[in-house]
Each structure stands twice: as C-alpha cells, then as structure tokens.
C-alpha cells in the first residue's frame, strides 16, 4: 500500500488512507518488531534532541514510511506530502463514500501496523 500511495501522490493525486492500523508489513513478525524497535533506539550522540523520531502511532508510522519512499529535500516532495492524509479508522466524513481497496493476499508471514505499534509502546485509547 505504501508504494502505491507514494506513486499516486507524486503523480499529483490527492490520496486519503483510512484504517492505517490495518496495513500489513510482510516478513517475519519478530524480525520486523526488532527492526523498528532498533530504529526507535538510535540516538545522535552529539545532540540527542536532533535524533530521528520514529512514531508509535500507526497513522504516523505509515506516513513516515511513505515519506521515506519519496525524493529527499525537494519542493515536489513537499507538494506531494500535502496531498496525503492518513487516518486511524474511518472518519465520519468518509464513511459513506466509495473506497478503493489497495493490496493483495500475501502467502508469507505478516504483521499489521496495529500489532507492531502495540509492541513499540502505542497505547490505543
């Protein structure tokens, strides 16, 4: 879903992702959790306040993953990110509208963003 979204916002389409917590990451669940837990632990020794921030919330994490697929430091990227909206669940304003389902069935082991973020310390309210 992330690559399709990145491609569509770079082409100029306004893209809205709902139910971000149901997005799936393929691969071994234990290794995926360790990878993202390790990323959260990386710290800039010179000035820890300048360290890269990896979010715990699924919608923020999905947006960060999509941002990593875009070109760095260009105005095109800023314009593309302005056309992206990511939501937890389905907001009331999009409840009755038709939605396009992205993704496919995977035969390998997977983990959802909700499960990953819970293991990273996300407290769902």
N, CA, C and O atoms as CSV, one atom per row, in Angstrom:
chain,resi,resn,atom,element,x,y,z
A,1,UNK,N,N,0.827,-1.197,0.000
A,1,UNK,CA,C,0.000,0.000,0.000
A,1,UNK,C,C,0.871,1.259,0.000
A,1,UNK,O,O,0.493,2.274,-0.586
A,2,UNK,N,N,2.021,1.197,0.649
A,2,UNK,CA,C,2.869,2.381,0.755
A,2,UNK,C,C,3.443,2.786,-0.597
A,2,UNK,O,O,3.491,3.975,-0.912
A,3,UNK,N,N,3.876,1.824,-1.397
A,3,UNK,CA,C,4.451,2.173,-2.692
A,3,UNK,C,C,3.391,2.722,-3.644
A,3,UNK,O,O,3.657,3.668,-4.387
A,4,UNK,N,N,2.209,2.145,-3.628
A,4,UNK,CA,C,1.128,2.643,-4.489
A,4,UNK,C,C,0.727,4.052,-4.078
A,4,UNK,O,O,0.444,4.893,-4.932
A,5,UNK,N,N,0.702,4.315,-2.782
A,5,UNK,CA,C,0.359,5.641,-2.288
A,5,UNK,C,C,1.434,6.649,-2.653
A,5,UNK,O,O,1.119,7.758,-3.083
A,6,UNK,N,N,2.699,6.281,-2.490
A,6,UNK,CA,C,3.796,7.187,-2.835
A,6,UNK,C,C,3.756,7.538,-4.319
A,6,UNK,O,O,3.954,8.694,-4.694
A,7,UNK,N,N,3.506,6.560,-5.143
A,7,UNK,CA,C,3.455,6.801,-6.581
A,7,UNK,C,C,2.284,7.714,-6.955
A,7,UNK,O,O,2.423,8.581,-7.817
A,8,UNK,N,N,1.136,7.521,-6.309
A,8,UNK,CA,C,-0.033,8.334,-6.651
A,8,UNK,C,C,0.117,9.780,-6.195
A,8,UNK,O,O,-0.312,10.692,-6.902
A,9,UNK,N,N,0.715,10.009,-5.029
A,9,UNK,CA,C,0.866,11.402,-4.591
A,9,UNK,C,C,1.959,12.117,-5.389
A,9,UNK,O,O,1.888,13.332,-5.574
A,10,UNK,N,N,2.962,11.386,-5.860
A,10,UNK,CA,C,3.977,12.007,-6.717
A,10,UNK,C,C,3.412,12.378,-8.075
A,10,UNK,O,O,3.883,13.323,-8.708
A,11,UNK,N,N,2.404,11.639,-8.530
A,11,UNK,CA,C,1.780,11.968,-9.809
A,11,UNK,C,C,0.771,13.106,-9.683
A,11,UNK,O,O,0.222,13.562,-10.686
A,12,UNK,N,N,0.523,13.570,-8.446
A,12,UNK,CA,C,-0.336,14.736,-8.248
A,12,UNK,C,C,-1.727,14.425,-7.738
A,12,UNK,O,O,-2.526,15.346,-7.568
A,13,UNK,N,N,-2.050,13.171,-7.487
A,13,UNK,CA,C,-3.376,12.819,-6.995
A,13,UNK,C,C,-3.476,13.066,-5.492
A,13,UNK,O,O,-2.519,12.846,-4.749
A,14,UNK,N,N,-4.638,13.524,-5.060
A,14,UNK,CA,C,-4.892,13.624,-3.622
A,14,UNK,C,C,-5.263,12.235,-3.125
A,14,UNK,O,O,-6.179,11.606,-3.656
A,15,UNK,N,N,-4.552,11.753,-2.103
A,15,UNK,CA,C,-4.731,10.389,-1.623
A,15,UNK,C,C,-5.076,10.397,-0.148
A,15,UNK,O,O,-4.425,11.070,0.652
A,16,UNK,N,N,-6.103,9.643,0.204
A,16,UNK,CA,C,-6.537,9.520,1.591
A,16,UNK,C,C,-6.470,8.048,1.966
A,16,UNK,O,O,-7.058,7.197,1.298
A,17,UNK,N,N,-5.745,7.757,3.047
A,17,UNK,CA,C,-5.618,6.384,3.535
A,17,UNK,C,C,-6.412,6.287,4.827
A,17,UNK,O,O,-6.130,7.005,5.787
A,18,UNK,N,N,-7.408,5.401,4.857
A,18,UNK,CA,C,-8.177,5.189,6.075
A,18,UNK,C,C,-7.831,3.803,6.616
A,18,UNK,O,O,-7.330,2.948,5.886
A,19,UNK,N,N,-8.102,3.597,7.887
A,19,UNK,CA,C,-7.780,2.339,8.564
A,19,UNK,C,C,-6.291,2.008,8.440
A,19,UNK,O,O,-5.924,0.903,8.042
A,20,UNK,N,N,-5.447,2.967,8.783
A,20,UNK,CA,C,-3.995,2.777,8.680
A,20,UNK,C,C,-3.513,1.645,9.575
A,20,UNK,O,O,-2.505,1.004,9.278
A,21,UNK,N,N,-4.221,1.397,10.662
A,21,UNK,CA,C,-3.789,0.349,11.585
A,21,UNK,C,C,-3.948,-1.049,10.996
A,21,UNK,O,O,-3.379,-2.003,11.525
A,22,UNK,N,N,-4.709,-1.190,9.913
A,22,UNK,CA,C,-4.905,-2.489,9.275
A,22,UNK,C,C,-3.906,-2.749,8.155
A,22,UNK,O,O,-3.944,-3.811,7.534
A,23,UNK,N,N,-3.017,-1.803,7.887
A,23,UNK,CA,C,-1.981,-2.004,6.874
A,23,UNK,C,C,-1.061,-3.133,7.321
A,23,UNK,O,O,-0.845,-3.333,8.517
A,24,UNK,N,N,-0.526,-3.859,6.363
A,24,UNK,CA,C,0.244,-5.069,6.652
A,24,UNK,C,C,1.684,-4.904,6.180
A,24,UNK,O,O,1.945,-4.366,5.104
A,25,UNK,N,N,2.613,-5.380,7.008
A,25,UNK,CA,C,4.022,-5.452,6.630
A,25,UNK,C,C,4.348,-6.925,6.458
A,25,UNK,O,O,4.098,-7.730,7.355
A,26,UNK,N,N,4.908,-7.281,5.300
A,26,UNK,CA,C,5.241,-8.681,5.066
A,26,UNK,C,C,6.598,-9.003,5.665
A,26,UNK,O,O,7.460,-8.134,5.791
A,27,UNK,N,N,6.773,-10.255,6.029
A,27,UNK,CA,C,8.022,-10.714,6.609
A,27,UNK,C,C,7.796,-11.261,8.009
A,27,UNK,O,O,6.690,-11.205,8.546
A,28,UNK,N,N,8.860,-11.786,8.583
A,28,UNK,CA,C,8.797,-12.366,9.916
A,28,UNK,C,C,8.418,-11.295,10.931
A,28,UNK,O,O,9.045,-10.237,10.981
A,29,UNK,N,N,7.403,-11.561,11.735
A,29,UNK,CA,C,6.892,-10.562,12.680
A,29,UNK,C,C,7.932,-10.193,13.728
A,29,UNK,O,O,8.067,-9.019,14.075
A,30,UNK,N,N,8.665,-11.172,14.234
A,30,UNK,CA,C,9.662,-10.910,15.282
A,30,UNK,C,C,10.781,-10.025,14.744
A,30,UNK,O,O,11.209,-9.087,15.416
A,31,UNK,N,N,11.252,-10.318,13.543
A,31,UNK,CA,C,12.317,-9.518,12.942
A,31,UNK,C,C,11.844,-8.099,12.624
A,31,UNK,O,O,12.602,-7.140,12.767
A,32,UNK,N,N,10.602,-7.972,12.196
A,32,UNK,CA,C,10.054,-6.654,11.896
A,32,UNK,C,C,9.965,-5.804,13.147
A,32,UNK,O,O,10.321,-4.626,13.126
A,33,UNK,N,N,9.495,-6.389,14.238
A,33,UNK,CA,C,9.399,-5.657,15.505
A,33,UNK,C,C,10.787,-5.241,15.975
A,33,UNK,O,O,10.975,-4.111,16.426
A,34,UNK,N,N,11.758,-6.140,15.875
A,34,UNK,CA,C,13.123,-5.826,16.292
A,34,UNK,C,C,13.721,-4.700,15.444
A,34,UNK,O,O,14.436,-3.838,15.955
A,35,UNK,N,N,13.420,-4.718,14.149
A,35,UNK,CA,C,13.938,-3.683,13.249
A,35,UNK,C,C,13.409,-2.307,13.645
A,35,UNK,O,O,14.175,-1.348,13.742
A,36,UNK,N,N,12.104,-2.211,13.873
A,36,UNK,CA,C,11.525,-0.914,14.220
A,36,UNK,C,C,11.863,-0.509,15.656
A,36,UNK,O,O,11.972,0.682,15.948
A,37,UNK,N,N,12.027,-1.469,16.542
A,37,UNK,CA,C,12.445,-1.162,17.911
A,37,UNK,C,C,13.884,-0.620,17.897
A,37,UNK,O,O,14.218,0.301,18.643
A,38,UNK,N,N,14.713,-1.198,17.048
A,38,UNK,CA,C,16.084,-0.713,16.899
A,38,UNK,C,C,16.128,0.687,16.327
A,38,UNK,O,O,16.941,1.505,16.758
A,39,UNK,N,N,15.263,0.981,15.359
A,39,UNK,CA,C,15.207,2.324,14.786
A,39,UNK,C,C,14.790,3.357,15.825
A,39,UNK,O,O,15.285,4.484,15.833
A,40,UNK,N,N,13.875,2.958,16.698
A,40,UNK,CA,C,13.437,3.898,17.739
A,40,UNK,C,C,14.545,4.175,18.748
A,40,UNK,O,O,14.543,5.218,19.402
A,41,UNK,N,N,15.497,3.241,18.877
A,41,UNK,CA,C,16.551,3.389,19.865
A,41,UNK,C,C,17.781,4.127,19.366
A,41,UNK,O,O,18.664,4.446,20.163
A,42,UNK,N,N,17.868,4.410,18.066
A,42,UNK,CA,C,19.036,5.104,17.526
A,42,UNK,C,C,19.052,6.540,18.041
A,42,UNK,O,O,18.040,7.241,18.005
A,43,UNK,N,N,20.213,6.959,18.518
A,43,UNK,CA,C,20.315,8.283,19.121
A,43,UNK,C,C,21.555,8.992,18.592
A,43,UNK,O,O,22.614,8.381,18.450
A,44,UNK,N,N,21.422,10.266,18.305
A,44,UNK,CA,C,22.541,11.095,17.892
A,44,UNK,C,C,23.357,11.424,19.132
A,44,UNK,O,O,22.865,12.103,20.034
A,45,UNK,N,N,24.590,10.954,19.189
A,45,UNK,CA,C,25.399,11.143,20.398
A,45,UNK,C,C,25.818,12.596,20.602
A,45,UNK,O,O,25.989,13.041,21.737
A,46,UNK,N,N,25.981,13.330,19.515
A,46,UNK,CA,C,26.375,14.733,19.649
A,46,UNK,C,C,25.282,15.570,20.288
A,46,UNK,O,O,25.546,16.379,21.178
A,47,UNK,N,N,24.048,15.369,19.826
A,47,UNK,CA,C,22.905,16.091,20.381
A,47,UNK,C,C,21.683,15.192,20.246
A,47,UNK,O,O,21.091,15.117,19.169
A,48,UNK,N,N,21.297,14.509,21.319
A,48,UNK,CA,C,20.171,13.574,21.237
A,48,UNK,C,C,18.860,14.213,20.784
A,48,UNK,O,O,17.981,13.516,20.277
A,49,UNK,N,N,18.714,15.517,20.956
A,49,UNK,CA,C,17.491,16.181,20.513
A,49,UNK,C,C,17.379,16.195,18.990
A,49,UNK,O,O,16.282,16.376,18.462
A,50,UNK,N,N,18.485,16.009,18.276
A,50,UNK,CA,C,18.482,16.007,16.817
A,50,UNK,C,C,18.315,14.612,16.237
A,50,UNK,O,O,18.455,14.432,15.027
A,51,UNK,N,N,18.023,13.633,17.061
A,51,UNK,CA,C,17.853,12.263,16.587
A,51,UNK,C,C,16.590,12.140,15.738
A,51,UNK,O,O,15.652,12.925,15.878
A,52,UNK,N,N,16.583,11.151,14.863
A,52,UNK,CA,C,15.408,10.880,14.039
A,52,UNK,C,C,14.308,10.330,14.932
A,52,UNK,O,O,14.557,9.455,15.761
A,53,UNK,N,N,13.107,10.832,14.770
A,53,UNK,CA,C,11.971,10.394,15.585
A,53,UNK,C,C,11.151,9.370,14.798
A,53,UNK,O,O,10.685,9.665,13.697
A,54,UNK,N,N,10.974,8.177,15.352
A,54,UNK,CA,C,10.118,7.156,14.763
A,54,UNK,C,C,8.867,7.045,15.620
A,54,UNK,O,O,8.955,6.705,16.800
A,55,UNK,N,N,7.699,7.329,15.042
A,55,UNK,CA,C,6.458,7.350,15.823
A,55,UNK,C,C,5.986,5.967,16.248
A,55,UNK,O,O,6.408,4.946,15.705
A,56,UNK,N,N,5.095,5.966,17.241
A,56,UNK,CA,C,4.470,4.732,17.711
A,56,UNK,C,C,3.069,4.543,17.142
A,56,UNK,O,O,2.595,3.412,17.032
A,57,UNK,N,N,2.409,5.626,16.782
A,57,UNK,CA,C,1.043,5.527,16.248
A,57,UNK,C,C,1.045,5.007,14.818
A,57,UNK,O,O,1.884,5.425,14.020
A,58,UNK,N,N,0.132,4.109,14.473
A,58,UNK,CA,C,0.124,3.514,13.132
A,58,UNK,C,C,-0.047,4.526,12.003
A,58,UNK,O,O,0.595,4.382,10.963
A,59,UNK,N,N,-0.888,5.540,12.173
A,59,UNK,CA,C,-1.078,6.507,11.092
A,59,UNK,C,C,0.184,7.337,10.872
A,59,UNK,O,O,0.554,7.604,9.729
A,60,UNK,N,N,0.842,7.744,11.943
A,60,UNK,CA,C,2.083,8.495,11.817
A,60,UNK,C,C,3.199,7.620,11.245
A,60,UNK,O,O,4.004,8.081,10.435
A,61,UNK,N,N,3.242,6.360,11.668
A,61,UNK,CA,C,4.269,5.447,11.183
A,61,UNK,C,C,4.095,5.182,9.692
A,61,UNK,O,O,5.079,5.151,8.954
A,62,UNK,N,N,2.866,4.991,9.243
A,62,UNK,CA,C,2.616,4.762,7.821
A,62,UNK,C,C,3.015,5.990,7.008
A,62,UNK,O,O,3.593,5.863,5.929
A,63,UNK,N,N,2.710,7.168,7.521
A,63,UNK,CA,C,3.093,8.399,6.814
A,63,UNK,C,C,4.613,8.530,6.752
A,63,UNK,O,O,5.149,8.977,5.738
A,64,UNK,N,N,5.315,8.149,7.817
A,64,UNK,CA,C,6.780,8.191,7.850
A,64,UNK,C,C,7.360,7.202,6.842
A,64,UNK,O,O,8.338,7.512,6.162
A,65,UNK,N,N,6.762,6.015,6.742
A,65,UNK,CA,C,7.220,5.007,5.786
A,65,UNK,C,C,7.037,5.515,4.359
A,65,UNK,O,O,7.927,5.354,3.523
A,66,UNK,N,N,5.889,6.125,4.077
A,66,UNK,CA,C,5.625,6.676,2.745
A,66,UNK,C,C,6.581,7.820,2.450
A,66,UNK,O,O,7.069,7.937,1.326
A,67,UNK,N,N,6.857,8.665,3.433
A,67,UNK,CA,C,7.781,9.784,3.256
A,67,UNK,C,C,9.171,9.270,2.889
A,67,UNK,O,O,9.866,9.900,2.092
A,68,UNK,N,N,9.584,8.149,3.452
A,68,UNK,CA,C,10.879,7.579,3.140
A,68,UNK,C,C,10.998,7.078,1.715
A,68,UNK,O,O,12.106,6.844,1.233
A,69,UNK,N,N,9.865,6.908,1.027
A,69,UNK,CA,C,9.874,6.438,-0.356
A,69,UNK,C,C,9.902,7.578,-1.361
A,69,UNK,O,O,9.956,7.342,-2.568
A,70,UNK,N,N,9.864,8.809,-0.875
A,70,UNK,CA,C,9.836,9.973,-1.754
A,70,UNK,C,C,11.233,10.567,-1.891
A,70,UNK,O,O,12.097,10.315,-1.050
A,71,UNK,N,N,11.467,11.362,-2.952
A,71,UNK,CA,C,12.757,12.028,-3.097
A,71,UNK,C,C,13.028,12.960,-1.921
A,71,UNK,O,O,12.103,13.530,-1.343
A,72,UNK,N,N,14.290,13.106,-1.576
A,72,UNK,CA,C,14.653,13.908,-0.406
A,72,UNK,C,C,14.837,15.372,-0.775
A,72,UNK,O,O,15.373,15.686,-1.839
A,73,UNK,N,N,14.399,16.260,0.093
A,73,UNK,CA,C,14.676,17.694,0.041
A,73,UNK,C,C,14.317,18.355,-1.286
A,73,UNK,O,O,15.128,19.080,-1.862
A,74,UNK,N,N,13.124,18.110,-1.761
A,74,UNK,CA,C,12.666,18.773,-2.979
A,74,UNK,C,C,11.305,19.408,-2.720
A,74,UNK,O,O,10.566,18.980,-1.834
A,75,UNK,N,N,10.988,20.424,-3.498
A,75,UNK,CA,C,9.676,21.046,-3.370
A,75,UNK,C,C,8.592,20.094,-3.864
A,75,UNK,O,O,7.453,20.149,-3.399
A,76,UNK,N,N,8.943,19.229,-4.797
A,76,UNK,CA,C,7.998,18.230,-5.304
A,76,UNK,C,C,7.527,17.312,-4.174
A,76,UNK,O,O,6.359,16.926,-4.122
A,77,UNK,N,N,8.442,16.970,-3.277
A,77,UNK,CA,C,8.098,16.115,-2.144
A,77,UNK,C,C,7.154,16.842,-1.192
A,77,UNK,O,O,6.185,16.250,-0.716
A,78,UNK,N,N,7.423,18.115,-0.909
A,78,UNK,CA,C,6.537,18.887,-0.032
A,78,UNK,C,C,5.138,18.975,-0.611
A,78,UNK,O,O,4.152,18.834,0.112
A,79,UNK,N,N,5.048,19.209,-1.918
A,79,UNK,CA,C,3.747,19.297,-2.566
A,79,UNK,C,C,3.030,17.942,-2.535
A,79,UNK,O,O,1.812,17.881,-2.373
A,80,UNK,N,N,3.788,16.874,-2.689
A,80,UNK,CA,C,3.189,15.540,-2.668
A,80,UNK,C,C,2.675,15.202,-1.270
A,80,UNK,O,O,1.579,14.658,-1.133
A,81,UNK,N,N,3.451,15.516,-0.230
A,81,UNK,CA,C,3.024,15.214,1.138
A,81,UNK,C,C,1.807,16.029,1.552
A,81,UNK,O,O,1.037,15.598,2.410
A,82,UNK,N,N,1.627,17.192,0.957
A,82,UNK,CA,C,0.441,17.999,1.244
A,82,UNK,C,C,-0.819,17.326,0.706
A,82,UNK,O,O,-1.920,17.615,1.174
A,83,UNK,N,N,-0.669,16.436,-0.268
A,83,UNK,CA,C,-1.815,15.742,-0.857
A,83,UNK,C,C,-2.112,14.408,-0.183
A,83,UNK,O,O,-3.000,13.679,-0.623
A,84,UNK,N,N,-1.378,14.079,0.882
A,84,UNK,CA,C,-1.554,12.806,1.582
A,84,UNK,C,C,-2.214,13.023,2.935
A,84,UNK,O,O,-1.796,13.882,3.711
A,85,UNK,N,N,-3.250,12.236,3.211
A,85,UNK,CA,C,-3.901,12.227,4.519
A,85,UNK,C,C,-4.026,10.778,4.963
A,85,UNK,O,O,-4.479,9.921,4.205
A,86,UNK,N,N,-3.615,10.515,6.207
A,86,UNK,CA,C,-3.655,9.162,6.751
A,86,UNK,C,C,-4.464,9.199,8.038
A,86,UNK,O,O,-4.211,10.035,8.905
A,87,UNK,N,N,-5.438,8.297,8.172
A,87,UNK,CA,C,-6.327,8.285,9.330
A,87,UNK,C,C,-6.330,6.925,10.018
A,87,UNK,O,O,-6.187,5.886,9.374
A,88,UNK,N,N,-6.495,6.955,11.332
A,88,UNK,CA,C,-6.806,5.746,12.098
A,88,UNK,C,C,-8.305,5.542,11.973
A,88,UNK,O,O,-9.076,6.475,12.196
A,89,UNK,N,N,-8.719,4.364,11.627
A,89,UNK,CA,C,-10.155,4.119,11.474
A,89,UNK,C,C,-10.695,4.866,10.270
A,89,UNK,O,O,-9.940,5.344,9.424
A,90,UNK,N,N,-12.008,4.958,10.207
A,90,UNK,CA,C,-12.669,5.661,9.111
A,90,UNK,C,C,-13.392,6.881,9.671
A,90,UNK,O,O,-14.353,6.719,10.424
A,91,UNK,N,N,-12.964,8.100,9.330
A,91,UNK,CA,C,-13.647,9.296,9.811
A,91,UNK,C,C,-15.073,9.379,9.272
A,91,UNK,O,O,-15.390,8.785,8.241
A,92,UNK,N,N,-15.912,10.104,9.962
A,92,UNK,CA,C,-17.325,10.217,9.587
A,92,UNK,C,C,-17.500,10.837,8.204
A,92,UNK,O,O,-18.435,10.481,7.487
A,93,UNK,N,N,-16.622,11.753,7.819
A,93,UNK,CA,C,-16.765,12.422,6.526
A,93,UNK,C,C,-16.523,11.489,5.337
A,93,UNK,O,O,-16.953,11.782,4.222
A,94,UNK,N,N,-15.829,10.358,5.573
A,94,UNK,CA,C,-15.566,9.398,4.504
A,94,UNK,C,C,-16.343,8.099,4.678
A,94,UNK,O,O,-16.094,7.137,3.952
A,95,UNK,N,N,-17.264,8.050,5.608
A,95,UNK,CA,C,-17.971,6.811,5.933
A,95,UNK,C,C,-18.841,6.309,4.775
A,95,UNK,O,O,-18.824,5.112,4.491
A,96,UNK,N,N,-19.583,7.159,4.111
A,96,UNK,CA,C,-20.498,6.709,3.073
A,96,UNK,C,C,-19.916,6.717,1.677
A,96,UNK,O,O,-20.563,6.241,0.744
A,97,UNK,N,N,-18.719,7.240,1.503
A,97,UNK,CA,C,-18.136,7.370,0.175
A,97,UNK,C,C,-17.496,6.053,-0.263
A,97,UNK,O,O,-17.029,5.277,0.570
A,98,UNK,N,N,-17.478,5.805,-1.571
A,98,UNK,CA,C,-16.844,4.573,-2.059
A,98,UNK,C,C,-15.334,4.640,-1.856
A,98,UNK,O,O,-14.722,5.696,-2.022
A,99,UNK,N,N,-14.748,3.516,-1.500
A,99,UNK,CA,C,-13.312,3.457,-1.244
A,99,UNK,C,C,-12.668,2.421,-2.147
A,99,UNK,O,O,-13.267,1.395,-2.469
A,100,UNK,N,N,-11.453,2.704,-2.544
A,100,UNK,CA,C,-10.691,1.769,-3.354
A,100,UNK,C,C,-9.828,0.934,-2.423
A,100,UNK,O,O,-9.082,1.480,-1.610
A,101,UNK,N,N,-9.922,-0.352,-2.534
A,101,UNK,CA,C,-9.161,-1.242,-1.663
A,101,UNK,C,C,-7.813,-1.539,-2.315
A,101,UNK,O,O,-7.750,-2.017,-3.448
A,102,UNK,N,N,-6.743,-1.253,-1.589
A,102,UNK,CA,C,-5.406,-1.495,-2.115
A,102,UNK,C,C,-4.806,-2.706,-1.430
A,102,UNK,O,O,-5.123,-3.000,-0.278
A,103,UNK,N,N,-3.954,-3.392,-2.129
A,103,UNK,CA,C,-3.272,-4.535,-1.538
A,103,UNK,C,C,-3.665,-5.835,-2.200
A,103,UNK,O,O,-4.502,-5.884,-3.102
A,104,UNK,N,N,-3.030,-6.883,-1.718
A,104,UNK,CA,C,-3.287,-8.211,-2.258
A,104,UNK,C,C,-3.067,-9.244,-1.156
A,104,UNK,O,O,-2.527,-8.924,-0.098
A,105,UNK,N,N,-3.480,-10.456,-1.403
A,105,UNK,CA,C,-3.273,-11.544,-0.448
A,105,UNK,C,C,-1.799,-11.936,-0.460
A,105,UNK,O,O,-1.200,-12.108,-1.521
A,106,UNK,N,N,-1.227,-12.074,0.725
A,106,UNK,CA,C,0.169,-12.470,0.836
A,106,UNK,C,C,0.260,-13.885,1.375
A,106,UNK,O,O,-0.476,-14.255,2.290
A,107,UNK,N,N,1.158,-14.672,0.812
A,107,UNK,CA,C,1.307,-16.049,1.262
A,107,UNK,C,C,2.388,-16.189,2.332
A,107,UNK,O,O,2.574,-17.267,2.897
A,108,UNK,N,N,3.101,-15.088,2.608
A,108,UNK,CA,C,4.165,-15.158,3.609
A,108,UNK,C,C,3.646,-14.645,4.966
A,108,UNK,O,O,2.501,-14.209,5.084
A,109,UNK,N,N,4.502,-14.709,5.964
A,109,UNK,CA,C,4.131,-14.236,7.301
A,109,UNK,C,C,4.013,-12.713,7.284
A,109,UNK,O,O,4.797,-12.034,6.621
A,110,UNK,N,N,3.034,-12.178,8.012
A,110,UNK,CA,C,2.795,-10.732,8.026
A,110,UNK,C,C,2.516,-10.245,9.442
A,110,UNK,O,O,2.271,-11.034,10.354
A,111,UNK,N,N,2.559,-8.932,9.600
A,111,UNK,CA,C,2.171,-8.287,10.854
A,111,UNK,C,C,1.465,-6.987,10.499
A,111,UNK,O,O,1.898,-6.269,9.598
A,112,UNK,N,N,0.379,-6.680,11.204
A,112,UNK,CA,C,-0.319,-5.425,10.953
A,112,UNK,C,C,0.378,-4.292,11.695
A,112,UNK,O,O,1.125,-4.520,12.647
A,113,UNK,N,N,0.119,-3.060,11.243
A,113,UNK,CA,C,0.718,-1.912,11.909
A,113,UNK,C,C,0.202,-1.764,13.336
A,113,UNK,O,O,0.930,-1.282,14.204
A,114,UNK,N,N,-1.033,-2.168,13.594
A,114,UNK,CA,C,-1.577,-2.078,14.954
A,114,UNK,C,C,-0.785,-2.974,15.904
A,114,UNK,O,O,-0.419,-2.545,16.999
A,115,UNK,N,N,-0.518,-4.216,15.493
A,115,UNK,CA,C,0.248,-5.128,16.344
A,115,UNK,C,C,1.680,-4.649,16.532
A,115,UNK,O,O,2.228,-4.727,17.632
A,116,UNK,N,N,2.283,-4.155,15.460
A,116,UNK,CA,C,3.647,-3.639,15.538
A,116,UNK,C,C,3.729,-2.459,16.491
A,116,UNK,O,O,4.623,-2.394,17.335
A,117,UNK,N,N,2.797,-1.528,16.355
A,117,UNK,CA,C,2.830,-0.328,17.191
A,117,UNK,C,C,2.524,-0.641,18.656
A,117,UNK,O,O,3.065,0.012,19.549
A,118,UNK,N,N,1.677,-1.617,18.913
A,118,UNK,CA,C,1.432,-2.018,20.300
A,118,UNK,C,C,2.696,-2.561,20.937
A,118,UNK,O,O,2.950,-2.313,22.116
A,119,UNK,N,N,3.496,-3.299,20.175
A,119,UNK,CA,C,4.743,-3.824,20.710
A,119,UNK,C,C,5.817,-2.748,20.848
A,119,UNK,O,O,6.783,-2.921,21.591
A,120,UNK,N,N,5.645,-1.622,20.120
A,120,UNK,CA,C,6.561,-0.500,20.260
A,120,UNK,C,C,6.169,0.432,21.395
A,120,UNK,O,O,6.928,1.333,21.752
A,121,UNK,N,N,4.978,0.217,21.967
A,121,UNK,CA,C,4.554,1.007,23.112
A,121,UNK,C,C,3.389,1.937,22.869
A,121,UNK,O,O,3.158,2.848,23.664
A,122,UNK,N,N,2.645,1.736,21.792
A,122,UNK,CA,C,1.487,2.586,21.491
A,122,UNK,C,C,0.346,2.197,22.417
A,122,UNK,O,O,-0.013,1.023,22.510
A,123,UNK,N,N,-0.220,3.183,23.098
A,123,UNK,CA,C,-1.365,2.945,23.985
A,123,UNK,C,C,-2.624,3.402,23.263
A,123,UNK,O,O,-2.920,4.595,23.203
A,124,UNK,N,N,-3.349,2.457,22.726
A,124,UNK,CA,C,-4.575,2.774,21.999
A,124,UNK,C,C,-5.655,3.157,22.990
A,124,UNK,O,O,-5.877,2.457,23.977
A,125,UNK,N,N,-6.327,4.271,22.727
A,125,UNK,CA,C,-7.371,4.755,23.644
A,125,UNK,C,C,-8.726,4.491,23.097
A,125,UNK,O,O,-9.725,4.830,23.732
